[in-house]
Amino acid sequence: MTRTNRQRNQRTALYASGIIVGMLGLTAAAVPLYDLFCRVTGFGGTTQVAEAAPEAATDRTIRVSFNADRDPGLPWRFQPVQRRMEVKIGENHLAFYEAENRSDRPIVGRAVYNVTPHKAGAYFAKVHCFCFEEQLLMPGERIEMPVSFFVDPRILDDTNAGDVHEITLSYTFFIDEDATAAAAAAETASLATTDDQS
């Protein structure tokens, strides 16, 4: 093999390696970038997060319906306390969901969420939500979990959203296996300490 061919092959191998490294970097960045894109644009019904509702609400109203699902492997009862609300656009509102652990062990759950129609995601903002953190329920425990939200008045200026008269907020709870195992271990250690002190 001549020196020129060897240099050409080395250059080709270097370019190919660079492309592979670049593709791996893009793959690693794809999930957080997609998540950021969804949060900024409301794509796929991803809701927004806000510090507070606007200072002034409009006279226009919109219906908000509430949906609750859970992974079949999660032994919880999970449901909205209210099925629907008629809300003023721009006004902060508070809704509640209820969860009950029907098992004999502590379980940690995490909720994922979206709204439909998806184009409303850019205008549905949460100020506070139980979905922002994991929920630990002890055996037999029942809790009510709040979500504070508003519909951004900018929805009224979006001609593409002119046909949106109802928004459905949906949550699905999944078990967090690692956190549940840690909670069970902590409960076992607590019980062992109590028995030692008896």
Contacts in CASP RR format, 6 or more apart in sequence:
PFRMAT RR
TARGET T0000
AUTHOR 0000-0000-0000
METHOD contacts of the structure
MODEL  1
MTRTNRQRNQRTALYASGIIVGMLGLTAAAVPLYDLFCRVTGFGGTTQVA
EAAPEAATDRTIRVSFNADRDPGLPWRFQPVQRRMEVKIGENHLAFYEAE
NRSDRPIVGRAVYNVTPHKAGAYFAKVHCFCFEEQLLMPGERIEMPVSFF
VDPRILDDTNAGDVHEITLSYTFFIDEDATAAAAAAETASLATTDDQS
1 9 0 8 1.000
37 43 0 8 1.000
38 44 0 8 1.000
38 45 0 8 1.000
38 46 0 8 1.000
39 46 0 8 1.000
39 48 0 8 1.000
39 49 0 8 1.000
41 122 0 8 1.000
42 48 0 8 1.000
42 118 0 8 1.000
42 121 0 8 1.000
42 122 0 8 1.000
43 118 0 8 1.000
44 114 0 8 1.000
44 118 0 8 1.000
44 121 0 8 1.000
45 114 0 8 1.000
45 115 0 8 1.000
45 116 0 8 1.000
45 117 0 8 1.000
45 118 0 8 1.000
45 119 0 8 1.000
45 120 0 8 1.000
45 121 0 8 1.000
45 124 0 8 1.000
46 114 0 8 1.000
46 121 0 8 1.000
47 113 0 8 1.000
47 114 0 8 1.000
47 115 0 8 1.000
47 121 0 8 1.000
47 124 0 8 1.000
47 125 0 8 1.000
47 126 0 8 1.000
47 149 0 8 1.000
47 169 0 8 1.000
48 121 0 8 1.000
48 122 0 8 1.000
48 123 0 8 1.000
48 124 0 8 1.000
48 125 0 8 1.000
48 126 0 8 1.000
48 152 0 8 1.000
49 125 0 8 1.000
49 126 0 8 1.000
49 127 0 8 1.000
50 125 0 8 1.000
50 126 0 8 1.000
50 127 0 8 1.000
50 150 0 8 1.000
51 127 0 8 1.000
52 92 0 8 1.000
52 127 0 8 1.000
53 90 0 8 1.000
53 91 0 8 1.000
53 92 0 8 1.000
53 125 0 8 1.000
53 127 0 8 1.000
53 150 0 8 1.000
54 90 0 8 1.000
54 150 0 8 1.000
54 152 0 8 1.000
54 153 0 8 1.000
56 90 0 8 1.000
57 88 0 8 1.000
57 89 0 8 1.000
57 90 0 8 1.000
57 91 0 8 1.000
57 153 0 8 1.000
58 88 0 8 1.000
58 89 0 8 1.000
58 90 0 8 1.000
58 153 0 8 1.000
58 156 0 8 1.000
59 88 0 8 1.000
60 88 0 8 1.000
60 89 0 8 1.000
60 156 0 8 1.000
61 86 0 8 1.000
61 87 0 8 1.000
61 88 0 8 1.000
61 89 0 8 1.000
62 86 0 8 1.000
62 87 0 8 1.000
62 89 0 8 1.000
62 151 0 8 1.000
62 155 0 8 1.000
62 164 0 8 1.000
62 165 0 8 1.000
62 166 0 8 1.000
62 167 0 8 1.000
63 84 0 8 1.000
63 85 0 8 1.000
63 86 0 8 1.000
63 87 0 8 1.000
63 165 0 8 1.000
63 166 0 8 1.000
63 167 0 8 1.000
64 84 0 8 1.000
64 85 0 8 1.000
64 86 0 8 1.000
64 87 0 8 1.000
64 93 0 8 1.000
64 95 0 8 1.000
64 149 0 8 1.000
64 151 0 8 1.000
64 166 0 8 1.000
64 167 0 8 1.000
64 168 0 8 1.000
64 169 0 8 1.000
65 83 0 8 1.000
65 84 0 8 1.000
65 166 0 8 1.000
65 167 0 8 1.000
65 168 0 8 1.000
65 169 0 8 1.000
66 80 0 8 1.000
66 82 0 8 1.000
66 83 0 8 1.000
66 84 0 8 1.000
66 85 0 8 1.000
66 95 0 8 1.000
66 97 0 8 1.000
66 168 0 8 1.000
66 169 0 8 1.000
67 80 0 8 1.000
67 168 0 8 1.000
67 169 0 8 1.000
67 170 0 8 1.000
67 171 0 8 1.000
68 78 0 8 1.000
68 79 0 8 1.000
68 80 0 8 1.000
68 97 0 8 1.000
68 170 0 8 1.000
68 171 0 8 1.000
68 172 0 8 1.000
68 173 0 8 1.000
69 78 0 8 1.000
69 170 0 8 1.000
69 171 0 8 1.000
69 172 0 8 1.000
69 173 0 8 1.000
70 76 0 8 1.000
70 78 0 8 1.000
70 172 0 8 1.000
70 173 0 8 1.000
70 174 0 8 1.000
71 172 0 8 1.000
71 173 0 8 1.000
71 174 0 8 1.000
71 175 0 8 1.000
73 175 0 8 1.000
74 107 0 8 1.000
74 109 0 8 1.000
74 173 0 8 1.000
74 174 0 8 1.000
74 175 0 8 1.000
75 101 0 8 1.000
75 102 0 8 1.000
75 103 0 8 1.000
75 107 0 8 1.000
76 99 0 8 1.000
76 100 0 8 1.000
76 101 0 8 1.000
76 102 0 8 1.000
76 107 0 8 1.000
76 109 0 8 1.000
76 137 0 8 1.000
76 173 0 8 1.000
77 98 0 8 1.000
77 99 0 8 1.000
77 100 0 8 1.000
77 102 0 8 1.000
78 97 0 8 1.000
78 98 0 8 1.000
78 99 0 8 1.000
78 100 0 8 1.000
78 171 0 8 1.000
78 173 0 8 1.000
79 97 0 8 1.000
79 98 0 8 1.000
80 95 0 8 1.000
80 96 0 8 1.000
80 97 0 8 1.000
80 98 0 8 1.000
81 95 0 8 1.000
81 96 0 8 1.000
81 97 0 8 1.000
81 98 0 8 1.000
81 144 0 8 1.000
82 95 0 8 1.000
82 96 0 8 1.000
85 93 0 8 1.000
85 95 0 8 1.000
87 93 0 8 1.000
87 150 0 8 1.000
87 151 0 8 1.000
89 150 0 8 1.000
89 151 0 8 1.000
89 152 0 8 1.000
89 153 0 8 1.000
89 155 0 8 1.000
89 156 0 8 1.000
90 150 0 8 1.000
90 151 0 8 1.000
90 152 0 8 1.000
90 153 0 8 1.000
91 150 0 8 1.000
92 127 0 8 1.000
92 148 0 8 1.000
92 149 0 8 1.000
92 150 0 8 1.000
93 148 0 8 1.000
93 149 0 8 1.000
93 150 0 8 1.000
94 146 0 8 1.000
94 147 0 8 1.000
94 148 0 8 1.000
95 146 0 8 1.000
95 147 0 8 1.000
95 149 0 8 1.000
95 169 0 8 1.000
96 144 0 8 1.000
96 145 0 8 1.000
96 146 0 8 1.000
96 147 0 8 1.000
97 130 0 8 1.000
97 144 0 8 1.000
97 145 0 8 1.000
97 147 0 8 1.000
97 171 0 8 1.000
98 142 0 8 1.000
98 143 0 8 1.000
98 144 0 8 1.000
98 145 0 8 1.000
99 135 0 8 1.000
99 137 0 8 1.000
99 142 0 8 1.000
99 143 0 8 1.000
99 145 0 8 1.000
99 173 0 8 1.000
100 137 0 8 1.000
100 140 0 8 1.000
100 141 0 8 1.000
100 142 0 8 1.000
100 143 0 8 1.000
101 107 0 8 1.000
101 137 0 8 1.000
101 138 0 8 1.000
101 139 0 8 1.000
101 140 0 8 1.000
101 141 0 8 1.000
101 142 0 8 1.000
102 140 0 8 1.000
103 139 0 8 1.000
103 140 0 8 1.000
104 139 0 8 1.000
105 139 0 8 1.000
105 180 0 8 1.000
105 184 0 8 1.000
105 187 0 8 1.000
106 136 0 8 1.000
106 137 0 8 1.000
106 138 0 8 1.000
106 139 0 8 1.000
106 180 0 8 1.000
106 183 0 8 1.000
106 184 0 8 1.000
106 187 0 8 1.000
107 136 0 8 1.000
107 137 0 8 1.000
107 175 0 8 1.000
107 180 0 8 1.000
107 183 0 8 1.000
108 134 0 8 1.000
108 135 0 8 1.000
108 136 0 8 1.000
108 137 0 8 1.000
108 175 0 8 1.000
108 176 0 8 1.000
108 179 0 8 1.000
108 180 0 8 1.000
108 182 0 8 1.000
108 183 0 8 1.000
109 134 0 8 1.000
109 135 0 8 1.000
109 136 0 8 1.000
109 137 0 8 1.000
109 173 0 8 1.000
109 174 0 8 1.000
109 175 0 8 1.000
109 176 0 8 1.000
109 179 0 8 1.000
109 180 0 8 1.000
110 131 0 8 1.000
110 134 0 8 1.000
110 135 0 8 1.000
110 173 0 8 1.000
110 174 0 8 1.000
110 176 0 8 1.000
111 130 0 8 1.000
111 131 0 8 1.000
111 135 0 8 1.000
111 171 0 8 1.000
111 172 0 8 1.000
111 173 0 8 1.000
111 174 0 8 1.000
112 131 0 8 1.000
112 171 0 8 1.000
112 172 0 8 1.000
112 174 0 8 1.000
113 129 0 8 1.000
113 131 0 8 1.000
113 169 0 8 1.000
113 170 0 8 1.000
113 171 0 8 1.000
113 172 0 8 1.000
114 121 0 8 1.000
114 170 0 8 1.000
115 121 0 8 1.000
115 124 0 8 1.000
115 167 0 8 1.000
115 168 0 8 1.000
115 169 0 8 1.000
115 170 0 8 1.000
116 167 0 8 1.000
116 168 0 8 1.000
116 170 0 8 1.000
117 164 0 8 1.000
117 167 0 8 1.000
119 158 0 8 1.000
119 160 0 8 1.000
119 161 0 8 1.000
119 164 0 8 1.000
120 151 0 8 1.000
120 155 0 8 1.000
120 161 0 8 1.000
120 164 0 8 1.000
120 167 0 8 1.000
121 167 0 8 1.000
122 152 0 8 1.000
123 151 0 8 1.000
123 152 0 8 1.000
123 154 0 8 1.000
123 155 0 8 1.000
123 158 0 8 1.000
123 161 0 8 1.000
124 149 0 8 1.000
124 151 0 8 1.000
124 152 0 8 1.000
124 167 0 8 1.000
124 169 0 8 1.000
125 149 0 8 1.000
125 150 0 8 1.000
125 151 0 8 1.000
125 152 0 8 1.000
126 132 0 8 1.000
126 147 0 8 1.000
126 148 0 8 1.000
126 149 0 8 1.000
127 148 0 8 1.000
127 149 0 8 1.000
127 150 0 8 1.000
128 146 0 8 1.000
128 147 0 8 1.000
128 148 0 8 1.000
129 146 0 8 1.000
129 147 0 8 1.000
129 148 0 8 1.000
129 149 0 8 1.000
130 145 0 8 1.000
130 146 0 8 1.000
130 147 0 8 1.000
131 147 0 8 1.000
131 171 0 8 1.000
134 176 0 8 1.000
134 179 0 8 1.000
135 143 0 8 1.000
135 145 0 8 1.000
135 173 0 8 1.000
136 179 0 8 1.000
136 183 0 8 1.000
137 143 0 8 1.000
138 187 0 8 1.000
147 169 0 8 1.000
149 169 0 8 1.000
151 167 0 8 1.000
155 161 0 8 1.000
155 162 0 8 1.000
155 164 0 8 1.000
END
